[in-house]
């Protein structure tokens, strides 16, 4: 077997691990988040309260939690991409790694009946959960598609805004993700995501930890590399800004591991001119 084929098989094994991890979260439907250094599933009212607290801690408002189906909030993420997206009525929004649909349901209210929201996720269990949430609400301006963010099931130049919450770091080919994002955006379209990026070289014990990979840390790319990838894809007006609460978020994921010395929660914005 060639080195190239070995790398492909290795990457597929990593994708399968990530997919399995998030399938477990979908099956638990809100009983524990994965972007926390690894899934930690408990049950009952205490867990539901913790999931709500996570959402508030990473930048959502109390009213956001009452506007979406309760099962859509899985306690995932590292920020609130909608806070900077400035969505307008009539826009088409694409959510990369939409999970149970939390950000999609918030976005569909902002774009209104004349707008549209598309969520893409690679995990069938997440897709099933999101679609069941749509069925329960009767919303007609949001849909969910099965697919990988490196190969989006979305037409060229058909999206006004791309959002994502702590998902791009999970990709094993981030440059391809940004190529795809650029492809599907309309001229003048914008990217507004929250993600974990590296600010220093990751130690080997973190970089090769599968739990940290699924937990949104081990796959983080350096901030300078992310900027270069965005430029290579064609984006302009690029902004990468660390969140004020980044250290607090990361310390809550894995107390004592000093993750904040190596990675940070960033808002990443860019435009297709």
C-alpha positions as CSV (number, residue, x, y, z in Angstrom):
1,X,0.0,0.0,0.0
2,X,1.4,3.4,-1.0
3,X,1.8,6.2,1.6
4,X,-0.9,8.2,-0.2
5,X,-3.4,5.3,0.2
6,X,-2.4,4.9,3.9
7,X,-3.1,8.6,4.5
8,X,-6.5,8.3,2.9
9,X,-7.4,5.3,5.1
10,X,-6.1,7.1,8.2
11,X,-8.2,10.2,7.4
12,X,-11.3,8.1,6.8
13,X,-10.8,6.4,10.2
14,X,-10.6,9.9,11.8
15,X,-13.8,11.0,10.0
16,X,-15.5,7.9,11.2
17,X,-14.5,8.6,14.7
18,X,-15.8,12.1,14.6
19,X,-19.0,11.0,12.9
20,X,-19.6,8.3,15.5
21,X,-18.9,10.8,18.3
22,X,-21.5,13.3,17.0
23,X,-24.0,10.5,16.3
24,X,-23.9,9.6,20.0
25,X,-24.7,13.3,20.8
26,X,-27.6,13.2,18.4
27,X,-29.0,10.1,19.9
28,X,-28.8,11.6,23.3
29,X,-30.7,14.7,21.9
30,X,-29.2,17.3,24.2
31,X,-27.7,15.2,26.9
32,X,-24.1,16.6,26.7
33,X,-21.9,18.5,24.3
34,X,-18.9,17.3,22.3
35,X,-17.0,20.6,21.9
36,X,-15.8,20.3,25.4
37,X,-12.8,18.1,25.2
38,X,-15.0,15.1,24.6
39,X,-18.6,14.0,25.0
40,X,-19.8,13.8,28.6
41,X,-23.4,12.6,28.6
42,X,-25.6,12.6,31.7
43,X,-29.3,13.0,32.0
44,X,-32.2,14.8,33.5
45,X,-32.9,18.4,34.5
46,X,-29.3,19.1,35.6
47,X,-27.9,18.2,32.2
48,X,-30.6,20.3,30.5
49,X,-29.6,23.2,32.7
50,X,-25.9,22.7,31.9
51,X,-26.6,22.7,28.2
52,X,-28.5,26.0,28.5
53,X,-25.6,27.5,30.5
54,X,-23.1,26.4,27.8
55,X,-25.1,28.3,25.2
56,X,-25.2,31.4,27.3
57,X,-21.5,31.2,28.2
58,X,-20.5,31.1,24.5
59,X,-22.5,34.1,23.5
60,X,-26.2,33.3,23.0
61,X,-29.0,35.2,24.7
62,X,-31.7,33.9,26.9
63,X,-34.3,34.7,24.3
64,X,-32.4,32.7,21.7
65,X,-33.0,29.6,23.8
66,X,-36.7,30.1,23.8
67,X,-36.9,30.6,20.0
68,X,-35.8,27.1,19.0
69,X,-36.9,23.5,19.7
70,X,-35.3,22.4,22.9
71,X,-33.8,19.3,21.2
72,X,-31.9,21.6,18.8
73,X,-29.6,22.9,21.6
74,X,-27.0,20.2,22.1
75,X,-24.6,22.2,24.1
76,X,-22.1,22.4,21.2
77,X,-20.0,25.3,19.9
78,X,-17.5,27.9,20.9
79,X,-19.3,31.1,20.0
80,X,-22.3,32.7,18.4
81,X,-21.7,33.1,14.6
82,X,-25.1,35.0,14.3
83,X,-23.9,37.8,16.5
84,X,-21.8,39.2,13.7
85,X,-23.6,37.8,10.6
86,X,-26.0,40.7,10.5
87,X,-28.6,38.6,8.6
88,X,-31.2,40.4,6.6
89,X,-34.7,39.5,5.5
90,X,-34.7,37.5,2.2
91,X,-31.2,36.2,2.5
92,X,-30.2,32.6,1.9
93,X,-28.0,31.3,4.7
94,X,-25.9,28.1,4.8
95,X,-24.8,26.5,8.1
96,X,-21.7,24.3,7.9
97,X,-22.1,21.4,10.3
98,X,-25.6,22.2,11.4
99,X,-26.1,19.5,14.0
100,X,-29.5,19.6,15.6
101,X,-30.3,22.9,13.8
102,X,-29.8,25.4,16.6
103,X,-28.2,28.1,14.6
104,X,-30.5,27.4,11.6
105,X,-33.6,27.9,13.6
106,X,-32.3,31.2,14.9
107,X,-31.2,32.3,11.4
108,X,-34.6,31.4,9.8
109,X,-36.3,34.0,12.0
110,X,-33.9,36.7,11.0
111,X,-34.2,36.1,7.2
112,X,-38.0,35.8,7.4
113,X,-40.4,34.1,5.2
114,X,-38.7,35.4,2.0
115,X,-35.4,34.0,3.1
116,X,-34.0,30.5,3.4
117,X,-31.7,28.5,5.6
118,X,-29.8,25.4,4.6
119,X,-28.1,23.2,7.1
120,X,-25.5,20.6,6.0
121,X,-24.2,17.9,8.3
122,X,-22.3,14.7,7.6
123,X,-23.9,12.7,10.4
124,X,-27.1,10.9,9.5
125,X,-28.3,10.9,13.1
126,X,-27.9,14.7,13.3
127,X,-29.8,15.1,10.1
128,X,-32.6,12.9,11.5
129,X,-32.8,15.0,14.7
130,X,-32.8,18.3,12.8
131,X,-35.5,17.2,10.4
132,X,-37.6,16.0,13.3
133,X,-37.2,19.4,14.8
134,X,-38.4,21.0,11.5
135,X,-41.4,18.6,11.4
136,X,-42.3,19.5,15.0
137,X,-42.2,23.3,14.3
138,X,-43.7,23.4,10.8
139,X,-41.1,25.8,9.6
140,X,-41.0,26.0,5.8
141,X,-37.9,28.2,5.2
142,X,-35.3,25.8,6.7
143,X,-34.0,22.5,5.3
144,X,-31.2,20.1,6.2
145,X,-29.0,18.2,3.7
146,X,-26.6,15.3,4.3
147,X,-23.1,16.1,3.1
148,X,-19.5,16.9,4.0
149,X,-18.4,20.5,4.3
150,X,-15.5,19.7,1.9
151,X,-18.1,18.7,-0.8
152,X,-21.2,20.8,-0.2
153,X,-24.5,19.7,-1.8
154,X,-25.2,23.3,-2.7
155,X,-25.2,25.1,-6.1
156,X,-22.6,27.6,-7.2
157,X,-23.2,31.2,-6.2
158,X,-26.5,30.5,-4.4
159,X,-25.8,31.6,-0.8
160,X,-25.6,35.0,0.7
161,X,-24.2,34.1,4.1
162,X,-22.3,31.1,5.5
163,X,-22.3,30.5,9.2
164,X,-20.7,27.8,11.2
165,X,-20.0,27.1,14.9
166,X,-16.9,25.1,15.9
167,X,-17.0,22.8,12.9
168,X,-14.3,23.8,10.4
169,X,-11.6,22.7,12.9
170,X,-13.0,19.2,12.6
171,X,-12.2,19.1,8.9
172,X,-9.1,17.2,7.7
173,X,-9.0,19.4,4.6
174,X,-9.7,23.0,5.7
175,X,-8.5,24.5,2.5
176,X,-11.1,22.5,0.5
177,X,-13.7,23.7,3.0
178,X,-12.9,27.4,2.1
179,X,-12.8,26.6,-1.6
180,X,-16.3,25.2,-1.3
181,X,-17.5,28.1,0.8
182,X,-16.2,30.5,-1.8
183,X,-17.8,28.5,-4.6
184,X,-21.4,28.5,-3.1
185,X,-21.3,32.2,-2.0
186,X,-22.8,34.8,-4.3
187,X,-20.7,37.8,-5.3
188,X,-20.8,40.1,-2.2
189,X,-21.6,37.1,0.0
190,X,-20.0,36.8,3.4
191,X,-18.5,34.2,5.8
192,X,-19.2,34.5,9.5
193,X,-18.1,31.7,11.7
194,X,-17.0,30.9,15.2
195,X,-14.2,28.3,15.5
196,X,-11.2,27.1,17.5
197,X,-7.9,28.0,16.0
198,X,-4.3,27.4,17.1
199,X,-2.3,30.3,18.5
200,X,0.8,28.1,19.2
201,X,2.1,24.7,18.2
202,X,0.0,22.0,19.7
203,X,1.8,19.5,22.0
204,X,1.8,15.9,20.7
205,X,-0.3,14.7,23.6
206,X,-3.1,17.0,22.4
207,X,-2.6,16.8,18.7
208,X,-2.8,13.0,18.7
209,X,-5.6,12.7,21.2
210,X,-8.8,11.4,19.5
211,X,-11.0,12.8,22.2
212,X,-9.4,16.2,21.7
213,X,-10.0,15.8,17.9
214,X,-13.7,15.2,18.3
215,X,-13.6,17.9,21.1
216,X,-12.7,20.6,18.6
217,X,-9.1,21.1,19.8
218,X,-6.6,18.7,18.2
219,X,-7.6,19.6,14.6
220,X,-7.2,23.4,15.1
221,X,-5.0,25.1,12.5
222,X,-2.8,28.1,13.3
223,X,-4.5,31.4,12.9
224,X,-1.9,32.5,10.3
225,X,-2.6,29.4,8.2
226,X,-6.3,30.0,8.4
227,X,-5.8,33.5,7.0
228,X,-3.6,32.2,4.2
229,X,-6.2,29.5,3.3
230,X,-9.0,32.1,3.1
231,X,-6.8,34.3,0.9
232,X,-5.9,31.3,-1.3
233,X,-9.6,30.5,-1.7
234,X,-10.2,34.1,-3.0
235,X,-11.8,35.8,0.1
236,X,-11.1,39.4,1.0
237,X,-11.8,41.7,4.0
238,X,-10.6,38.9,6.2
239,X,-11.0,39.4,10.0
240,X,-9.9,36.9,12.7
241,X,-10.6,38.1,16.2
242,X,-10.3,36.1,19.5
243,X,-13.3,36.1,21.7
244,X,-13.0,37.9,25.0
245,X,-14.3,34.8,26.8
246,X,-12.0,32.4,25.0
247,X,-9.9,31.4,28.0
248,X,-13.0,30.8,30.1
249,X,-14.6,28.6,27.4
250,X,-11.5,26.5,26.9
251,X,-10.8,26.0,30.6
252,X,-14.4,24.8,31.1
253,X,-13.8,22.1,28.4
254,X,-10.7,20.5,30.0
255,X,-9.8,22.0,33.4
256,X,-6.1,21.8,34.1
257,X,-4.9,21.0,30.6
258,X,-4.1,24.6,29.8
259,X,-5.7,24.5,26.4
260,X,-5.8,28.3,26.3
261,X,-2.0,28.3,26.0
262,X,-2.3,26.7,22.5
263,X,-5.7,27.4,21.0
264,X,-8.4,30.1,21.2
265,X,-12.0,30.7,20.2
266,X,-12.1,33.1,17.2
267,X,-14.7,34.8,15.1
268,X,-13.7,34.5,11.5
269,X,-15.2,36.9,8.9
270,X,-14.5,37.2,5.2
271,X,-16.2,38.3,2.0
272,X,-16.5,37.2,-1.6
273,X,-16.1,40.4,-3.6
